[in-house]
Amino acid sequence: MTNKVLFVDDEVNVLSGITRQLRKSFEISTAPGGPEGLSMLESDGPFAVVVSDMRMPGMDGIQFLRQVRDRSPDTVRMMLTGNADQQTAVDAVNEGNIFRFYTKPCPPQDLRRAVEDGLRQYELVTAERTLLERTLAGSVKVLLDVLMILAPEAFGRTTQLRTMARKMAKQLKLSDPWELNVAAMLSPIGQITLPSETLAKIRAGAPLSTAEQEILARTPEVSRNLIANIPRLEKVSQWIYYQNKGFEGHGFPDDGVAGTEIPLGARILRVLIDLVEAREREGSIPGAFKKLGENSVHYDPDILEAARACFLDEAGRPAQPAANESLKVPIHRLKPGDRLISDIEAESGSLVVSAGHEFSQADIERLWNKRQLVPLKEPVHVFRPAQAAEGAA
């Protein structure tokens, strides 16, 4: 956590005076104007506190602090100015979202106290965000562990979805790509509530009864309810709720929502989920896209086209990463980052890990432990990044 403070003022004498007064108490940096301040924010940031003058040539204090807010939202922003009219104060609060507003000349003890308050505020903000991120990561991990245990087939698909979601987020230039990544991982979480008999039928590809089909169709609602109260996943829960909704408006939920009224993340999930399922049936990505094209009314055309650009080359062939190598290895030689080409099964034939799963170190250790209790079929067939494949048996 940083305790750096940046003062921005076009009057060099003011900056020199502030530095003399506060350098023994804080880590002070200065800039003679808004553009220079933004450059320092990029090169020397993050700063816990930024204090700006109002009237500066080229970029005034409000414009500068607005940029600071956009580029470094956690930074605490203050204004120290000789222009103390009411409108300036109102604009600074509304547009720059400032924490404190002071007028020149400001007594050194008041300025020191203001910076101390700003540092405490920064600590509170960043500590709360860290807590939320840890809570989020922990909650998602617990749900995924439960999914892996109770519905390993669904979990296996999430690893494929996650890989595809990362590429799609980049292709679509999403501002918060982590949301699509989490949505892809948790999209089938509602299946953990399905009866074991129904899960067994799904695993075997057996037909489901009408009642079972209705239960399965409503799992997005169960998924939403499971994750809606996790901090920062409110939007993700809505994406998952609408993941089976067709662009034309058909499908669950039957609420009249259609087209671009469907949340963007849900429209992306619909394409990716159907693409994974179609690839399993058709045996290839080009075949999967052909199948989706036969039912294109279900998909946002812009999202479908973006997926084509992401996963097919100009000739319509799979855009496979050239850096992967196909290997058959014993379980004890699996490495983090390995991605399964075919299922891992017990000697009895029961599924242990589905094709498409990308291993973390924790996954490998769980598999090692599993092997101590249940004989597994080896070797396993994986994709491995080329640099990690060197020296592999």
N, C-alpha and C positions, 0 to 999 in steps of 0.2 A: 504494500500500500504506500502510495506516494504522499509526501508532505510538501511538494514543491508549489511555489506561489509565483504567478506571473503578473507583473504590473505593466500596463500599456498606456503611454501618454506621449504626446508629441513634444512636450516640454522636457528637455534633457535635464534641466535643473531640478524639476520635480522628481524625476526618476532617481537622480543622484541623492536627493534628500531622503527619499523613502528607503533607498538601499542602506544609507548610513544608519537610519533609525532602526531598521528591522533585521539587518543581515545577521546579527548575533542570535536572533530568535527563530528565524525561518530560513529556508533555502530559497533565496530570492533570484528571479530572472526578470529582465526588463526588455521592452520592445518600444521603439519610437513611433509606432503607428499600427493600425489594424492589420494591414497585409503582413507586416513583419511579425506581428503577434500570432497570426494564423500559421506562418511558416514555422515559428518556434513550437507551436502546438503540435505540428506534424513531426518535427525533427527531435524535439526534446521532451515532448509530452509522455504520459499524461500529467497534467497539472491538477492539483487538488483544488486550488482557488485561482481565479483570474479576476483582477481588478482593473477596470478600464476608465479612462477619461471619456467625456462625451464629445466635445468638439475637437475633432482631429481632421486634417485634410485628407481627402480621398475616400475615407471610410469612417463614419462617425461611430461613437461608442455603441449605439443601439444596433447598428448593422454588424459591428464586430461581435458583440455578445450573442446575437442571433446565430451567427456562424459558429461560435464556440458551442452553443447549445446543440446545434445540429451535428457537429463533428465529435464532440465529447460530452454527451448528455450528463454524465455523473459530475463533471467539474462544477464547482460552486462559483457562481458569477456575481460580481459586485460592481457598483459604479461609484467613482470618486470624481466629482466634477464641480467646476465653478459655475456652471449653468444650471441653476437650481429652480427653474420655473416648474410649475405644476405639471404642464404637459410633458416635459421631459421625463419627470418621474413616472407619470402614468405610462408613457410609451416604453420606458425601460422595464417596468414591471410586466406589462402585457406582451411585449415583443421579445425582450431578452430574458424574461423569467428570472430576474435578479433576486439574490438573497438579501442584500443590503444596499442601501443608497445613502451616500455621504457627500457632503459639500466641502469644498476647499475654502479656507484652510482647515484641515482636520487634525485635531490634537493627536500626537503620536500614540498616547495611551489608548485613545478611542480606536485608532486604526489597528493597533496591535490586538486589541480585544476583538475587533471585527474579524481579523484574519484567524484568530484562535477559534472563534465561533464557526467560521467557514470550514476550517479543518475538521472540527467535530462533526459538522453536518456531512462533510464528505465521507468521513469514517462510518457514519450511520447509514448513508445511502449505499456505499459499497459493501458494508457488512450485511445489510439486508439482501442485496442482490446475490451475494455469495451464498447466503443461507437458502434463498429461493432456488438457486441453481443446484445446490447440493440436494435439496429436498426433491427437486424435479428429477435429477439424475437417479437418485435412490429409488424414487417411486417407479420410474420407468423400468429400472433394472429388476425390481421385485416382480412387476407385472410380466416382464419378458421371461423371467425364470419360471413363473407359474405356467405361462403359455408353453414353454419348452417341455415342461413335465406332463401337462395335461393334454396338449394338442400339438405334438411334435411336427405333424404335417403342416399345420398352419404356421408354426414357427419357422419351418424351413422356407416357406414362401416369403416370410417377412424379410429374410436376409436378401433374397433376390429383389424384393420391392425396395429395400433400403438402398441397395446399390443403384438401382434405376432412378430412384427418387433424387439421389445426390446429383446425378447427371442432368435430370430434368430441371432441378432447381437452378443449376448453372445455365442451362439452355434458355430458361425463361427469365433469368436474372432476378430471381425472387429476393426481396430485401431481407427476409428472415428464413434462409434455407433450412435451418434446424427444425422449423415447424413441420415442413413436409417430411423430413427424415423421421421425426417422431411419429407422425401420422401414419407413415408407411409401416413402421415397426408395430404400432399398436392397433392397426386397422382390424385384425381378426381377434382381438382380445376377448370379445364377447363369446367366442366359441368355448372358452373354458367353462361356461355354464351349461353347455350341452350335455345331455345324458351320455354315459359311456357307450351305450348301444348305438346311439346316433353317430358318435365320433368313429366307432368301429366301422359303420356303414360307409361313412365318408372316406375313411382310410382305404377301404376295399373297393371303392367305386360302386357300391351297391345302391340300388334305387331307394329313395327315402319315401316314407309315407306322407300323406298330405299334411298331417299334423307336424311331422318332423320338418317338412319344407317350410311351413309357416314359422316354426321356431327358429330355423336357420335364417330365414329372411329378416327376422327382427333382431338378429345379433348386433347390427350396427347401433341399435338403440341401447342395448345392454352395454356395448362398448362405450358409448357416450356417457352413460350413467356411471360407469366405473371410473372414468378419468376426468369428468367435468369439474370435480372439486380439487384436482391437483393444481397447485399454483402455476400460472402461465399456460395452462393447457385448455383454457376455455374455448379458444378459436379452433384448436386441433380437435376437440371433442365434437364440434359442429361439422368439421370436415369429415370425420369418421361417420357421423350420423347420416350424412348424405352421400356416402361413398358408392352406393348402389343405385343412385338416382340417375335416370337417363336424361340426356340433354333435352330430349323432347318432352320430358315431364313424367314419363312412366317409371314405375318402380317405387321402392320404399325410400322415404315415407310418402304416403299418398296425401299430399297436402297442397297440390296445385303449383308448387314451385317448379320452375323450368328455366332452361337457357342460362343466361348469365346471372340470374337470380340465385342459382345454385352456387355455394361458396367455391372460390377458385380452387382451393386445395382438394375439395371433393371431386371436382371435374378432372383434376390431374389423377387422383387416386383411381377413379373409374377407368380411365385409359390404362394405367399401369397394372391394376389388378387383372383386368380382362386380358391384357397383353401377356402376363405371366401364365394365366390359365390356358390361353390359346396356344402359347408356345409349347406347353406340355402336351397338348392334344395334337398339334400339327407337326411338332418336332423341329421347328425352326422359327427364328424371328421373322423372316420374310413371309412364311406361311401364316404366322400369327397376325401380321399386319393385313394380309389378304382377307383373313377371316373377320377382323375388325371392320375392314372396308365394306364387307357385305351387310353389316349392321351399323353403318356410320351414323345413323340418326340418333344413336345412343350417346354419341361423343361430341364434345365441343370440337368443332373442326379446327380451330387454331391450336388446341392442345394436341389433337391427333397429328397434325402436321408437324408440330414441334417434336413430338415423339419420333416421327419418321426421321426427321433431321438428326435426332440424337442417337438413334440406334441402327440406322441404315446408312450406308454410304451412297454416293451419287448413282451407283449402278444397281442399287437396291439390295446389296449384300449386307450381311451383319457387320456393323462397325465394331469389330472385336478389338480390344486392346492388344497391341502387338507384344506387350511386355510380359504376358502370361505364358507359363509353360505347363503342359499337362504331365502329371506324375502319378505313379502308383507307389504309395509309401505305407509302411506299417504305422499303426496308431502312435507308437512311441516317437515317431519322427515327424509328426504333424507340427506345423509352426503357425504362430499368429498370422493372420492374413490369408492362409490357405482357404480356398473355396471349393466345396464338394461338387464334383461332377455327377456322382451317383450316390444313392442312399447308403448310409451305414446301417447294417442290419445285425441283429443277434444271430447266432448259429441256428436258433429256433425259427428264424425268418421274420421276427417282429422288427418293426422300424425303430431305430434309435435316433438317427439324425437324418433329416431330409436333404436331398440334393439342392444345391444352391446356397447352403449355409456357409457363412464366412466365419472362421474360428478366431476367437480371442483366446488369450492365455487361460482365462477362467474356464472357457468352454473345453479346452484341451484337458485341463486338470479334472473336470467333471467326467470327461470321457475315460480318462485313465482310471478313475475310481470305479466307473461303471464296469470297466473291463475286469476289475478284480472280482466282481460279483457275477457277471454274465459273460460267457464266451461270445466274442464278436467276430464277424467275418473280416478278414484282412487279406491283402492290403486294401487301402482305400484310395479312390481315384479323385485327385484334386487338381485345381489350377493354382499355380504359385507364381508370384512375381519373379521375373527372370533372375534378378540379382539375388533373391533369396534361394533360388533353386540350385545355385552353384554348389557342387559337392554333394547334392542329395543322391541317395541311392536309387 
